[in-house]
Amino acid sequence: MILLEFSMSPMDKGESVSEQVSRSLKIIDESGMPYRLNPMGTVLEGEFDEVMGVVKQCYETMRKDCKRITCGIKIDYREGRSGRLESKIVSIENKLGKEIKK
């Protein structure tokens, strides 16, 4: 299973890009795969081709009305493990002995 964190933004739409980002989030949500939105991007959990397919859909949608796009991607692969979107946070909370801010 893959954890993939990405951030995709248009470079030609001014300071506020929430309209374009919300279109990407709709694609992500409708994909049905586990995800977490954070202030700097989104983390997806799934098989490699699945998560990359979602990123591609977001790109294809954004490029319809954006002439320049930036995208940063980080991938964490761990063989034989799933549910890491939640379990990685729980592991840290257990070590701290308390819940962290979410």
MMTF fields as JSON, N, C-alpha, C and O atoms, coordinates in Angstrom:
{
  "mmtfVersion": "1.0.0",
  "mmtfProducer": "UNKNOWN",
  "numBonds": 407,
  "numAtoms": 408,
  "numGroups": 102,
  "numChains": 1,
  "numModels": 1,
  "chainsPerModel": [1],
  "groupsPerChain": [102],
  "chainIdList": ["A"],
  "bondAtomList": [4, 2, 8, 6, 12, 10, 16, 14, 20, 18, 24, 22, 28, 26, 32, 30, 36, 34, 40, 38, 44, 42, 48, 46, 52, 50, 56, 54, 60, 58, 64, 62, 68, 66, 72, 70, 76, 74, 80, 78, 84, 82, 88, 86, 92, 90, 96, 94, 100, 98, 104, 102, 108, 106, 112, 110, 116, 114, 120, 118, 124, 122, 128, 126, 132, 130, 136, 134, 140, 138, 144, 142, 148, 146, 152, 150, 156, 154, 160, 158, 164, 162, 168, 166, 172, 170, 176, 174, 180, 178, 184, 182, 188, 186, 192, 190, 196, 194, 200, 198, 204, 202, 208, 206, 212, 210, 216, 214, 220, 218, 224, 222, 228, 226, 232, 230, 236, 234, 240, 238, 244, 242, 248, 246, 252, 250, 256, 254, 260, 258, 264, 262, 268, 266, 272, 270, 276, 274, 280, 278, 284, 282, 288, 286, 292, 290, 296, 294, 300, 298, 304, 302, 308, 306, 312, 310, 316, 314, 320, 318, 324, 322, 328, 326, 332, 330, 336, 334, 340, 338, 344, 342, 348, 346, 352, 350, 356, 354, 360, 358, 364, 362, 368, 366, 372, 370, 376, 374, 380, 378, 384, 382, 388, 386, 392, 390, 396, 394, 400, 398, 404, 402],
  "bondOrderList": [1, 1, 1, 1, 1, 1, 1, 1, 1, 1, 1, 1, 1, 1, 1, 1, 1, 1, 1, 1, 1, 1, 1, 1, 1, 1, 1, 1, 1, 1, 1, 1, 1, 1, 1, 1, 1, 1, 1, 1, 1, 1, 1, 1, 1, 1, 1, 1, 1, 1, 1, 1, 1, 1, 1, 1, 1, 1, 1, 1, 1, 1, 1, 1, 1, 1, 1, 1, 1, 1, 1, 1, 1, 1, 1, 1, 1, 1, 1, 1, 1, 1, 1, 1, 1, 1, 1, 1, 1, 1, 1, 1, 1, 1, 1, 1, 1, 1, 1, 1, 1],
  "groupList": [{"groupName": "MET", "atomNameList": ["N", "CA", "C", "O"], "elementList": ["N", "C", "C", "O"], "formalChargeList": [0, 0, 0, 0], "bondAtomList": [1, 0, 2, 1, 3, 2], "bondOrderList": [1, 1, 2], "singleLetterCode": "M", "chemCompType": "L-PEPTIDE LINKING"}, {"groupName": "ILE", "atomNameList": ["N", "CA", "C", "O"], "elementList": ["N", "C", "C", "O"], "formalChargeList": [0, 0, 0, 0], "bondAtomList": [1, 0, 2, 1, 3, 2], "bondOrderList": [1, 1, 2], "singleLetterCode": "I", "chemCompType": "L-PEPTIDE LINKING"}, {"groupName": "LEU", "atomNameList": ["N", "CA", "C", "O"], "elementList": ["N", "C", "C", "O"], "formalChargeList": [0, 0, 0, 0], "bondAtomList": [1, 0, 2, 1, 3, 2], "bondOrderList": [1, 1, 2], "singleLetterCode": "L", "chemCompType": "L-PEPTIDE LINKING"}, {"groupName": "GLU", "atomNameList": ["N", "CA", "C", "O"], "elementList": ["N", "C", "C", "O"], "formalChargeList": [0, 0, 0, 0], "bondAtomList": [1, 0, 2, 1, 3, 2], "bondOrderList": [1, 1, 2], "singleLetterCode": "E", "chemCompType": "L-PEPTIDE LINKING"}, {"groupName": "PHE", "atomNameList": ["N", "CA", "C", "O"], "elementList": ["N", "C", "C", "O"], "formalChargeList": [0, 0, 0, 0], "bondAtomList": [1, 0, 2, 1, 3, 2], "bondOrderList": [1, 1, 2], "singleLetterCode": "F", "chemCompType": "L-PEPTIDE LINKING"}, {"groupName": "SER", "atomNameList": ["N", "CA", "C", "O"], "elementList": ["N", "C", "C", "O"], "formalChargeList": [0, 0, 0, 0], "bondAtomList": [1, 0, 2, 1, 3, 2], "bondOrderList": [1, 1, 2], "singleLetterCode": "S", "chemCompType": "L-PEPTIDE LINKING"}, {"groupName": "PRO", "atomNameList": ["N", "CA", "C", "O"], "elementList": ["N", "C", "C", "O"], "formalChargeList": [0, 0, 0, 0], "bondAtomList": [1, 0, 2, 1, 3, 2], "bondOrderList": [1, 1, 2], "singleLetterCode": "P", "chemCompType": "L-PEPTIDE LINKING"}, {"groupName": "ASP", "atomNameList": ["N", "CA", "C", "O"], "elementList": ["N", "C", "C", "O"], "formalChargeList": [0, 0, 0, 0], "bondAtomList": [1, 0, 2, 1, 3, 2], "bondOrderList": [1, 1, 2], "singleLetterCode": "D", "chemCompType": "L-PEPTIDE LINKING"}, {"groupName": "LYS", "atomNameList": ["N", "CA", "C", "O"], "elementList": ["N", "C", "C", "O"], "formalChargeList": [0, 0, 0, 0], "bondAtomList": [1, 0, 2, 1, 3, 2], "bondOrderList": [1, 1, 2], "singleLetterCode": "K", "chemCompType": "L-PEPTIDE LINKING"}, {"groupName": "GLY", "atomNameList": ["N", "CA", "C", "O"], "elementList": ["N", "C", "C", "O"], "formalChargeList": [0, 0, 0, 0], "bondAtomList": [1, 0, 2, 1, 3, 2], "bondOrderList": [1, 1, 2], "singleLetterCode": "G", "chemCompType": "PEPTIDE LINKING"}, {"groupName": "VAL", "atomNameList": ["N", "CA", "C", "O"], "elementList": ["N", "C", "C", "O"], "formalChargeList": [0, 0, 0, 0], "bondAtomList": [1, 0, 2, 1, 3, 2], "bondOrderList": [1, 1, 2], "singleLetterCode": "V", "chemCompType": "L-PEPTIDE LINKING"}, {"groupName": "GLN", "atomNameList": ["N", "CA", "C", "O"], "elementList": ["N", "C", "C", "O"], "formalChargeList": [0, 0, 0, 0], "bondAtomList": [1, 0, 2, 1, 3, 2], "bondOrderList": [1, 1, 2], "singleLetterCode": "Q", "chemCompType": "L-PEPTIDE LINKING"}, {"groupName": "ARG", "atomNameList": ["N", "CA", "C", "O"], "elementList": ["N", "C", "C", "O"], "formalChargeList": [0, 0, 0, 0], "bondAtomList": [1, 0, 2, 1, 3, 2], "bondOrderList": [1, 1, 2], "singleLetterCode": "R", "chemCompType": "L-PEPTIDE LINKING"}, {"groupName": "TYR", "atomNameList": ["N", "CA", "C", "O"], "elementList": ["N", "C", "C", "O"], "formalChargeList": [0, 0, 0, 0], "bondAtomList": [1, 0, 2, 1, 3, 2], "bondOrderList": [1, 1, 2], "singleLetterCode": "Y", "chemCompType": "L-PEPTIDE LINKING"}, {"groupName": "ASN", "atomNameList": ["N", "CA", "C", "O"], "elementList": ["N", "C", "C", "O"], "formalChargeList": [0, 0, 0, 0], "bondAtomList": [1, 0, 2, 1, 3, 2], "bondOrderList": [1, 1, 2], "singleLetterCode": "N", "chemCompType": "L-PEPTIDE LINKING"}, {"groupName": "THR", "atomNameList": ["N", "CA", "C", "O"], "elementList": ["N", "C", "C", "O"], "formalChargeList": [0, 0, 0, 0], "bondAtomList": [1, 0, 2, 1, 3, 2], "bondOrderList": [1, 1, 2], "singleLetterCode": "T", "chemCompType": "L-PEPTIDE LINKING"}, {"groupName": "CYS", "atomNameList": ["N", "CA", "C", "O"], "elementList": ["N", "C", "C", "O"], "formalChargeList": [0, 0, 0, 0], "bondAtomList": [1, 0, 2, 1, 3, 2], "bondOrderList": [1, 1, 2], "singleLetterCode": "C", "chemCompType": "L-PEPTIDE LINKING"}],
  "groupTypeList": [0, 1, 2, 2, 3, 4, 5, 0, 5, 6, 0, 7, 8, 9, 3, 5, 10, 5, 3, 11, 10, 5, 12, 5, 2, 8, 1, 1, 7, 3, 5, 9, 0, 6, 13, 12, 2, 14, 6, 0, 9, 15, 10, 2, 3, 9, 3, 4, 7, 3, 10, 0, 9, 10, 10, 8, 11, 16, 13, 3, 15, 0, 12, 8, 7, 16, 8, 12, 1, 15, 16, 9, 1, 8, 1, 7, 13, 12, 3, 9, 12, 5, 9, 12, 2, 3, 5, 8, 1, 10, 5, 1, 3, 14, 8, 2, 9, 8, 3, 1, 8, 8],
  "groupIdList": [1, 2, 3, 4, 5, 6, 7, 8, 9, 10, 11, 12, 13, 14, 15, 16, 17, 18, 19, 20, 21, 22, 23, 24, 25, 26, 27, 28, 29, 30, 31, 32, 33, 34, 35, 36, 37, 38, 39, 40, 41, 42, 43, 44, 45, 46, 47, 48, 49, 50, 51, 52, 53, 54, 55, 56, 57, 58, 59, 60, 61, 62, 63, 64, 65, 66, 67, 68, 69, 70, 71, 72, 73, 74, 75, 76, 77, 78, 79, 80, 81, 82, 83, 84, 85, 86, 87, 88, 89, 90, 91, 92, 93, 94, 95, 96, 97, 98, 99, 100, 101, 102],
  "secStructList": [7, 3, 3, 3, 3, 3, 3, 3, 3, 3, 1, 1, 1, 7, 1, 7, 7, 2, 2, 2, 2, 2, 2, 2, 2, 2, 2, 2, 2, 2, 2, 7, 1, 7, 3, 3, 3, 3, 6, 6, 3, 3, 3, 3, 3, 3, 7, 2, 2, 2, 2, 2, 2, 2, 2, 2, 2, 2, 2, 2, 2, 2, 6, 6, 6, 7, 1, 7, 3, 3, 3, 3, 3, 3, 3, 3, 3, 7, 6, 6, 7, 7, 7, 2, 2, 2, 2, 2, 2, 2, 2, 2, 2, 2, 2, 2, 6, 1, 7, 7, 7, 7],
  "xCoordList": [0.842, 0.0, 0.88, 2.0, 0.325, 1.018, 0.295, -0.933, 1.075, 0.579, 1.176, 2.391, 0.341, 0.803, 0.275, -0.934, 1.188, 0.792, 1.08, 2.176, 0.089, 0.342, -0.34, -1.32, 0.221, -0.322, -0.253, 0.819, -1.385, -1.453, -2.153, -3.253, -1.503, -2.066, -1.818, -0.782, -2.777, -2.539, -1.619, -1.669, -0.795, 0.118, -0.417, 0.177, -1.529, -2.012, -3.389, -4.099, -3.769, -5.108, -5.083, -6.105, -3.946, -3.86, -3.587, -3.194, -3.807, -3.473, -4.41, -3.961, -5.68, -6.657, -6.931, -7.351, -6.686, -6.88, -7.868, -7.893, -8.674, -9.59, -10.612, -11.059, -10.983, -11.931, -11.34, -12.003, -10.104, -9.46, -9.165, -9.332, -8.731, -8.432, -9.705, -9.67, -10.818, -12.071, -12.525, -13.138, -12.236, -12.561, -11.737, -12.242, -10.473, -9.634, -10.165, -10.197, -10.58, -11.094, -12.36, -12.598, -13.167, -14.371, -13.967, -14.566, -12.967, -12.466, -11.937, -12.23, -11.161, -10.577, -11.675, -11.648, -12.635, -13.722, -14.536, -14.893, -14.824, -15.623, -14.856, -15.462, -13.526, -12.73, -13.026, -12.84, -13.485, -13.788, -12.585, -12.739, -11.39, -10.221, -10.018, -10.422, -9.396, -9.145, -8.242, -7.287, -8.552, -7.724, -7.841, -8.78, -6.873, -6.905, -6.444, -5.367, -7.26, -6.901, -6.136, -6.5, -5.088, -4.395, -4.158, -4.404, -3.693, -3.568, -2.617, -2.698, -1.717, -0.715, -0.873, -0.076, -1.887, -2.065, -3.061, -3.876, -2.98, -3.883, -3.09, -2.215, -3.397, -2.768, -3.804, -4.92, -3.425, -4.265, -3.645, -2.426, -4.482, -3.973, -4.602, -5.824, -3.763, -4.264, -3.123, -1.955, -3.467, -2.455, -1.867, -2.511, -0.644, 0.079, -0.743, -0.913, -1.244, -1.993, -3.261, -3.665, -3.887, -5.107, -4.813, -5.473, -3.811, -3.525, -2.987, -3.318, -2.16, -1.65, -2.776, -2.752, -3.751, -4.906, -5.707, -6.195, -5.844, -6.559, -5.778, -6.361, -4.463, -3.634, -3.782, -3.901, -3.773, -3.927, -5.282, -5.362, -6.346, -7.675, -7.69, -8.26, -7.059, -6.993, -6.25, -6.679, -5.134, -4.354, -5.164, -5.201, -5.808, -6.584, -7.717, -8.017, -8.339, -9.41, -8.854, -9.421, -7.74, -7.173, -6.645, -6.759, -6.08, -5.474, -6.51, -6.158, -7.778, -8.824, -8.905, -9.24, -8.594, -8.661, -7.453, -7.513, -6.37, -5.145, -3.989, -3.801, -3.23, -2.134, -0.819, 0.104, -0.726, 0.479, 0.072, -0.694, 0.598, 0.236, 1.516, 2.452, 1.55, 2.645, 2.095, 0.969, 2.9, 2.467, 3.666, 4.691, 3.529, 4.541, 3.951, 2.813, 4.731, 4.252, 5.295, 6.486, 4.83, 5.668, 4.981, 3.763, 5.763, 5.21, 5.904, 7.129, 5.102, 5.605, 5.022, 3.822, 5.879, 5.452, 5.916, 7.066, 5.013, 5.384, 4.653, 3.424, 5.425, 4.859, 4.021, 4.408, 2.866, 2.031, 1.279, 0.689, 1.284, 0.595, -0.512, -0.338, -1.649, -2.733, -3.281, -2.927, -4.132, -4.697, -3.711, -3.928, -2.633, -1.585, -1.966, -1.351, -2.964, -3.423, -3.824, -3.593, -4.415, -4.81, -3.744, -3.425, -3.194, -2.314, -1.025, -0.488, -0.519, 0.704, 0.459, 1.33, -0.713, -1.049, -1.281, -0.811, -2.004, -2.263, -0.947, -0.805, 0.002, 1.302, 2.001, 2.55, 1.98, 2.596, 1.838, 2.448, 0.507, -0.294, 0.018, 0.12, 0.169, 0.498, 1.852, 2.016, 2.809, 4.137, 4.112, 4.848, 3.262, 3.126, 2.255, 2.369, 1.389, 0.464, -0.722, -1.389, -0.987, -2.133, -2.474, -1.671, -3.705, -4.115, -3.418, -3.132, -3.152, -2.579, -3.686, -4.767, -3.413, -4.398, -4.585, -3.622, -5.851, -6.155, -6.953, -7.309],
  "yCoordList": [-1.192, 0.0, 1.245, 1.258, 2.269, 3.546, 4.623, 4.705, 5.443, 6.734, 7.751, 7.79, 8.561, 9.576, 10.92, 11.117, 11.841, 13.202, 14.092, 14.064, 14.878, 15.796, 17.129, 17.256, 18.11, 19.458, 19.944, 19.957, 20.339, 20.796, 22.15, 22.305, 23.123, 24.474, 25.123, 24.899, 25.929, 26.711, 27.883, 28.428, 28.258, 29.388, 30.672, 31.739, 30.569, 31.719, 32.217, 32.856, 31.924, 32.305, 33.268, 33.453, 33.879, 34.839, 34.171, 33.006, 34.941, 34.474, 33.4, 32.487, 33.476, 32.511, 31.44, 31.74, 30.191, 29.076, 28.049, 26.904, 28.456, 27.505, 26.931, 25.797, 27.687, 27.168, 25.957, 24.93, 26.081, 24.981, 23.809, 22.649, 24.11, 23.053, 22.296, 21.077, 22.994, 22.312, 21.36, 20.331, 21.687, 20.755, 19.472, 18.375, 19.62, 18.435, 17.616, 16.387, 18.289, 17.559, 16.794, 15.729, 17.309, 16.59, 15.282, 14.238, 15.336, 14.137, 13.138, 11.946, 13.626, 12.762, 12.098, 10.886, 12.885, 12.354, 11.308, 10.267, 11.587, 10.657, 9.395, 8.424, 9.397, 8.205, 7.054, 5.887, 7.389, 6.365, 5.872, 5.075, 6.327, 5.859, 6.717, 7.879, 6.143, 6.908, 8.108, 8.0, 9.248, 10.443, 11.344, 11.235, 12.233, 13.26, 14.562, 14.634, 15.581, 16.924, 17.589, 17.442, 18.313, 19.125, 20.504, 20.683, 21.469, 22.824, 22.962, 23.938, 21.988, 22.1, 21.079, 21.069, 20.22, 19.202, 18.146, 18.362, 16.998, 15.882, 14.586, 14.403, 13.685, 12.369, 11.337, 11.309, 10.489, 9.396, 8.076, 7.979, 7.049, 5.708, 4.728, 4.677, 3.953, 2.968, 2.31, 2.482, 1.562, 0.956, 2.042, 3.055, 1.817, 2.824, 3.365, 4.576, 2.479, 2.926, 3.686, 4.606, 3.307, 3.993, 5.43, 6.365, 5.6, 6.948, 7.841, 9.025, 7.277, 8.069, 8.418, 9.478, 7.535, 7.82, 9.006, 9.817, 9.108, 10.246, 11.536, 12.561, 11.486, 12.666, 13.093, 14.282, 12.129, 12.436, 13.084, 14.043, 12.566, 13.169, 14.616, 15.488, 14.866, 16.236, 17.141, 18.262, 16.641, 17.407, 17.685, 18.816, 16.657, 16.82, 17.831, 18.607, 17.82, 18.778, 20.189, 21.137, 20.329, 21.653, 22.271, 23.481, 21.467, 22.019, 22.531, 23.195, 22.223, 22.711, 24.236, 24.828, 24.872, 26.334, 26.983, 28.143, 26.236, 26.771, 26.555, 25.455, 27.603, 27.515, 27.082, 26.668, 27.174, 26.745, 26.141, 26.737, 24.943, 24.189, 23.703, 23.275, 23.77, 23.18, 22.019, 22.076, 20.961, 19.794, 19.183, 18.903, 18.981, 18.278, 16.972, 16.937, 15.89, 14.563, 13.884, 13.89, 13.294, 12.43, 11.078, 11.005, 10.0, 8.65, 7.855, 7.88, 7.15, 6.246, 4.868, 4.647, 3.949, 2.57, 1.686, 1.765, 0.842, -0.16, -1.445, -1.503, -2.468, -3.746, -4.378, -4.397, -4.892, -5.667, -4.875, -5.465, -3.568, -2.751, -1.936, -1.374, -1.884, -1.001, -0.316, -0.683, 0.663, 1.39, 2.331, 2.762, 2.652, 3.48, 4.944, 5.684, 5.366, 6.745, 7.05, 8.153, 6.083, 6.219, 5.67, 6.298, 4.501, 3.811, 4.57, 4.459, 5.334, 6.103, 7.164, 7.424, 7.769, 8.786, 8.136, 8.639, 7.023, 6.299, 5.871, 5.952, 5.422, 5.002, 6.149, 5.95, 7.331, 8.499, 8.872, 9.182, 8.841, 9.155, 8.18, 8.59, 6.91, 5.916, 6.207, 6.073, 6.599, 6.913, 8.178, 8.282, 9.14, 10.374, 10.185, 10.933, 9.184, 8.959, 9.906, 10.084, 10.51, 11.414, 11.604, 11.312, 12.11, 12.426, 13.698, 14.591, 13.762, 14.983, 15.795, 15.277, 17.062, 17.925, 17.462, 17.159, 17.409, 16.968, 18.012, 17.828],
  "zCoordList": [0.0, 0.0, 0.0, 0.51, -0.587, -0.744, 0.061, 0.05, 0.755, 1.22, 0.266, 0.076, -0.325, -1.26, -0.794, -0.676, -0.531, -0.182, -1.382, -1.941, -1.769, -2.875, -2.662, -1.929, -3.332, -3.34, -4.781, -5.385, -5.325, -6.712, -6.737, -6.206, -7.36, -7.394, -8.745, -9.37, -9.193, -10.405, -10.07, -8.967, -11.015, -10.814, -11.451, -11.295, -12.161, -12.929, -12.485, -13.262, -11.231, -10.766, -9.587, -8.925, -9.315, -8.224, -6.885, -6.815, -5.824, -4.48, -3.962, -3.269, -4.269, -3.758, -4.811, -5.929, -4.436, -5.377, -4.829, -5.281, -3.86, -3.222, -4.205, -4.031, -5.224, -6.212, -6.94, -7.085, -7.392, -8.107, -7.169, -7.547, -5.961, -4.989, -4.62, -4.457, -4.488, -4.13, -5.234, -4.947, -6.481, -7.569, -7.44, -7.68, -7.062, -6.846, -5.677, -5.741, -4.617, -3.451, -3.771, -3.201, -4.661, -5.093, -5.782, -5.527, -6.644, -7.322, -6.303, -6.383, -5.348, -4.32, -3.505, -3.29, -3.054, -2.232, -2.993, -2.44, -4.246, -5.048, -5.441, -5.895, -5.272, -5.594, -4.635, -4.98, -3.433, -2.438, -1.658, -0.733, -2.007, -1.257, -0.008, 0.023, 1.014, 2.236, 1.939, 1.17, 2.554, 2.375, 3.589, 4.378, 3.724, 4.757, 4.132, 3.541, 4.265, 3.833, 4.967, 6.134, 4.633, 5.629, 5.012, 3.819, 5.778, 5.244, 4.048, 3.303, 3.865, 2.81, 1.692, 0.754, 1.772, 0.741, 1.172, 2.069, 0.513, 0.784, 0.761, -0.085, 1.694, 1.738, 1.305, 1.825, 0.347, -0.141, 0.279, 0.426, 0.475, 0.753, -0.228, -0.369, -0.903, -1.858, -2.602, -2.253, -3.622, -4.482, -5.386, -5.66, -5.839, -6.616, -7.79, -7.925, -8.624, -9.804, -9.428, -10.138, -8.322, -7.876, -7.459, -7.914, -6.587, -6.089, -7.205, -7.268, -8.085, -9.206, -10.182, -10.809, -10.307, -11.156, -10.647, -11.434, -9.33, -8.743, -8.983, -9.337, -8.79, -9.052, -10.517, -10.813, -11.418, -12.846, -13.13, -13.897, -12.516, -12.703, -12.224, -12.88, -11.076, -10.552, -11.53, -11.804, -12.052, -13.032, -14.298, -14.78, -14.829, -16.066, -15.877, -16.785, -14.711, -14.431, -14.298, -14.84, -13.575, -13.348, -14.644, -14.84, -15.514, -16.734, -17.738, -18.713, -17.499, -18.411, -18.437, -19.463, -17.293, -17.276, -16.595, -16.188, -16.477, -15.883, -16.86, -17.379, -17.1, -18.058, -17.415, -18.116, -16.089, -15.381, -14.045, -13.288, -13.763, -12.557, -11.89, -12.565, -10.573, -9.815, -8.997, -8.501, -8.86, -8.092, -7.384, -8.005, -6.09, -5.305, -4.802, -4.333, -4.902, -4.502, -3.622, -3.934, -2.514, -1.672, -1.585, -1.424, -1.693, -1.647, -0.55, -0.426, 0.246, 1.282, 1.004, 1.165, 0.585, 0.312, 1.454, 1.887, 1.94, 2.935, 2.595, 2.614, 2.286, 1.859, 2.964, 4.132, 2.563, 3.471, 4.521, 5.425, 4.427, 5.434, 4.782, 3.7, 5.457, 5.031, 6.277, 7.397, 6.086, 7.22, 7.882, 9.014, 7.191, 7.798, 7.917, 8.685, 7.173, 7.275, 8.721, 9.215, 9.38, 10.787, 11.732, 12.742, 11.408, 12.358, 12.648, 13.75, 11.693, 11.945, 13.016, 13.845, 12.997, 13.996, 15.356, 16.376, 15.37, 16.622, 17.267, 18.488, 16.476, 16.997, 17.732, 18.816, 17.151, 17.79, 19.061, 20.084, 18.995, 20.186, 21.317, 22.474, 21.001, 22.029, 22.66, 23.873, 21.854, 22.385, 23.242, 24.223, 22.87, 23.646, 24.885, 25.856, 24.841, 25.939, 25.927, 26.946, 24.781, 24.667, 23.199, 22.313, 22.958, 21.592, 21.138, 21.937, 19.843, 19.289, 18.638, 18.358, 18.4, 17.741, 16.316, 15.612, 15.893, 14.531, 13.817, 12.653]
}
